[in-house]
Amino acid sequence: MLAVVIIAVSGGLVYAYSQQVSLLHAKEKEKIALNKKSLAVAQDQKELKSTITKLHDDDYIAKLARSEYFLSEKGEIIFNIPDENDKKKESSN
């Protein structure tokens, strides 16, 4: 009878140990994934701070406005050159 109790207790301990080990492995994988995500977020934050710094520069804002919104300075002429994608779309229609 004592042997059965010892085997049952040992089996329970081994089962609990194996559950804890598998939980530990799962948490380590989750930690690695979160660390990768944290690094990606930190990189994005660094890029956004750089963009914010650039947006405080008047020359950068003027360049951005000219390129994105086809604005010009006094005396400049804007020529709109179609992209390769536009040419392909027109030829397929």
BAFI-3210 file (N, C-alpha, C; in Angstrom, 3 decimals, decimal comma, padded with zeros to 6 digits):
// residues 93
n [1|2|3|4|5|6|7|8|9|10|11|12|13|14|15|16|17|18|19|20|21|22|23|24|25|26|27|28|29|30|31|32|33|34|35|36|37|38|39|40|41|42|43|44|45|46|47|48|49|50|51|52|53|54|55|56|57|58|59|60|61|62|63|64|65|66|67|68|69|70|71|72|73|74|75|76|77|78|79|80|81|82|83|84|85|86|87|88|89|90|91|92|93]
n.u [000,822|001,945|003,839|002,199|001,111|003,460|004,228|002,023|002,203|004,733|004,240|002,373|003,997|005,916|004,228|003,309|005,761|006,453|004,415|005,010|007,510|006,787|005,149|007,022|008,691|006,869|006,412|008,990|009,239|007,223|008,323|010,569|009,312|007,959|010,127|011,245|009,157|009,172|011,646|011,083|009,080|010,548|012,309|010,495|009,605|011,945|012,238|009,934|010,464|012,597|011,289|009,608|011,498|012,492|010,206|010,143|011,876|012,021|012,945|012,789|010,028|009,160|010,326|008,991|006,342|006,540|007,162|005,085|002,632|002,816|003,589|005,148|008,066|008,535|008,866|009,485|008,813|006,575|006,848|004,951|005,706|004,753|004,596|006,161|004,287|001,894|002,072|001,926|-000,647|-002,195|-001,571|-002,624|-005,334]
n.v [-001,196|001,220|001,593|002,108|004,576|006,109|005,946|007,193|009,802|010,506|010,410|012,486|014,645|014,595|015,118|017,713|019,054|018,757|020,256|022,801|023,213|023,230|025,484|027,413|027,360|028,287|030,883|031,929|031,944|033,773|036,017|036,475|037,082|039,424|041,047|041,387|042,769|045,046|046,163|046,795|048,716|050,634|051,381|052,470|054,609|056,092|056,834|058,383|060,476|061,592|062,485|064,385|066,231|067,029|068,269|070,626|072,174|074,748|074,737|072,049|071,645|073,316|072,041|069,586|070,411|071,384|069,029|067,201|068,567|069,982|072,672|075,819|077,911|081,446|082,230|079,648|076,838|074,186|070,952|068,233|064,999|061,902|058,817|055,548|053,608|054,903|055,117|052,414|051,780|053,380|052,260|049,710|050,118]
n.w [000,000|000,783|-001,237|-003,439|-002,726|-002,654|-005,350|-006,535|-005,438|-006,401|-009,146|-009,353|-008,625|-010,690|-012,860|-012,184|-012,248|-014,986|-016,151|-015,188|-016,401|-019,129|-019,121|-018,436|-020,715|-022,622|-021,660|-021,960|-024,758|-025,330|-024,110|-025,722|-028,151|-027,402|-026,776|-029,329|-030,527|-028,953|-029,669|-032,324|-031,971|-030,613|-032,643|-034,482|-032,929|-032,776|-035,463|-035,758|-033,976|-035,303|-037,596|-036,446|-035,588|-038,064|-039,067|-037,717|-039,043|-041,287|-043,948|-044,649|-044,479|-046,534|-048,739|-048,600|-049,011|-051,612|-053,015|-052,398|-052,723|-055,026|-054,914|-055,557|-055,565|-055,947|-059,309|-060,105|-062,221|-062,514|-063,679|-064,541|-064,590|-065,794|-063,960|-064,288|-063,665|-064,239|-067,014|-067,738|-066,881|-068,591|-071,080|-070,835|-070,769]
ca.u [000,000|002,861|004,450|001,196|001,039|004,701|004,156|001,013|002,764|005,824|003,601|001,807|005,101|006,471|003,244|003,360|007,035|006,402|003,531|005,756|008,542|006,156|004,713|008,235|009,090|005,900|006,673|010,243|008,929|006,453|009,260|011,382|008,444|007,702|011,367|011,346|008,148|009,655|012,697|010,435|008,399|011,593|012,788|009,442|009,618|013,122|011,929|008,939|011,147|013,373|010,328|009,179|012,602|012,519|009,042|010,408|012,781|011,245|013,403|012,227|008,585|009,007|010,650|007,894|005,169|006,775|007,135|003,809|001,459|003,163|003,710|006,401|008,545|008,354|009,734|009,666|007,792|006,438|006,551|004,425|006,165|004,045|005,398|006,114|003,026|000,846|002,197|001,451|-002,100|-002,769|-001,404|-003,479|-006,732]
ca.v [000,000|002,358|001,734|002,727|005,984|006,745|006,044|008,204|011,107|010,757|010,698|013,830|015,612|014,613|015,803|019,139|019,554|018,858|021,374|024,035|023,351|023,645|026,864|028,225|027,470|029,157|032,258|032,377|032,267|035,018|037,082|036,741|037,768|040,778|041,817|041,766|043,801|046,236|046,747|047,392|049,931|051,613|051,883|053,349|055,820|056,852|057,420|059,440|061,625|062,207|063,197|065,569|067,182|067,577|069,122|071,929|072,866|075,418|074,298|070,709|071,808|073,886|070,983|068,624|071,024|071,432|067,694|066,516|069,343|070,704|074,103|076,314|079,204|082,489|082,056|078,239|076,215|072,781|070,035|066,975|063,887|060,699|057,694|054,340|052,929|055,615|054,739|051,043|051,809|053,964|051,336|048,537|050,505]
ca.w [000,000|000,860|-002,557|-004,306|-002,327|-003,090|-006,802|-006,854|-005,092|-007,352|-010,427|-009,252|-008,633|-012,040|-013,703|-011,848|-012,746|-016,443|-016,458|-014,907|-017,426|-020,382|-018,918|-018,479|-022,119|-023,293|-021,209|-022,566|-026,150|-025,305|-023,762|-026,915|-029,114|-026,903|-026,919|-030,742|-030,758|-028,257|-030,497|-033,490|-031,510|-030,315|-033,937|-034,997|-032,120|-033,182|-036,761|-035,554|-033,370|-036,377|-038,430|-035,691|-035,643|-039,420|-039,278|-037,107|-039,958|-042,332|-045,268|-044,888|-044,714|-047,874|-049,688|-048,533|-049,645|-053,054|-053,618|-052,185|-053,117|-056,245|-054,673|-056,111|-055,110|-056,958|-060,460|-060,455|-063,058|-062,156|-064,768|-064,033|-065,415|-065,357|-063,482|-065,102|-063,365|-064,972|-068,409|-067,880|-066,734|-069,798|-072,205|-070,635|-070,979]
c.u [000,870|003,506|003,479|001,088|002,279|004,693|003,158|001,542|003,876|005,255|003,012|002,885|005,728|005,529|003,276|004,648|006,995|005,488|004,248|006,835|007,929|005,652|005,902|008,706|008,147|006,139|007,971|010,037|008,165|007,362|010,111|010,563|008,186|008,956|011,555|010,367|008,583|010,748|012,101|009,739|009,424|012,147|011,773|009,428|010,798|012,869|010,922|009,555|011,980|012,465|009,850|010,257|012,671|011,367|009,179|011,339|011,975|011,654|012,827|010,733|008,347|009,286|009,529|006,652|005,337|006,659|005,769|002,625|001,696|003,117|005,055|006,790|008,339|009,372|009,973|008,511|007,773|006,067|006,109|004,804|005,479|005,018|005,301|004,795|001,872|000,876|001,660|-000,066|-002,778|-002,677|-002,285|-004,951|-006,981]
c.v [001,267|002,622|002,423|004,217|006,729|006,939|007,131|009,612|011,469|011,116|012,096|014,894|015,725|015,351|017,314|019,772|019,741|020,006|022,705|024,281|023,824|025,087|027,819|028,415|028,397|030,620|032,794|032,738|033,583|036,205|037,466|037,507|039,211|041,650|042,271|042,887|045,123|046,934|047,422|048,696|051,021|052,216|052,837|054,680|056,710|057,548|058,564|060,674|062,361|063,022|064,468|066,646|067,840|068,551|070,483|072,773|073,439|074,978|072,933|070,802|072,360|072,836|069,950|069,162|071,073|070,043|067,034|067,251|070,220|072,222|074,566|077,624|080,203|082,265|080,607|077,758|074,729|071,990|068,716|065,869|062,623|059,606|056,535|053,607|053,576|055,239|053,334|050,982|052,322|052,994|050,104|048,854|050,599]
c.w [000,000|-000,502|-003,512|-004,001|-002,814|-004,607|-007,218|-006,576|-006,075|-008,727|-010,441|-009,299|-010,026|-012,984|-013,447|-012,371|-014,268|-016,874|-016,253|-015,965|-018,741|-020,282|-018,995|-019,917|-022,888|-022,923|-021,801|-024,038|-026,239|-025,006|-024,968|-027,940|-028,679|-026,985|-028,365|-031,057|-030,121|-029,071|-031,731|-033,113|-031,196|-031,608|-034,545|-034,243|-032,511|-034,522|-036,619|-034,914|-034,412|-037,286|-037,743|-035,743|-037,019|-039,645|-038,592|-037,977|-041,119|-043,736|-045,623|-045,198|-046,112|-048,941|-049,750|-049,231|-051,160|-053,680|-053,506|-052,786|-054,345|-056,050|-055,210|-055,442|-056,240|-058,086|-060,859|-061,327|-062,721|-063,397|-064,159|-065,007|-064,918|-064,934|-064,459|-064,894|-064,121|-066,452|-068,663|-067,776|-067,997|-070,970|-072,061|-070,860|-072,420]
res [m|l|a|v|v|i|i|a|v|s|g|g|l|v|y|a|y|s|q|q|v|s|l|l|h|a|k|e|k|e|k|i|a|l|n|k|k|s|l|a|v|a|q|d|q|k|e|l|k|s|t|i|t|k|l|h|d|d|d|y|i|a|k|l|a|r|s|e|y|f|l|s|e|k|g|e|i|i|f|n|i|p|d|e|n|d|k|k|k|e|s|s|n]
***
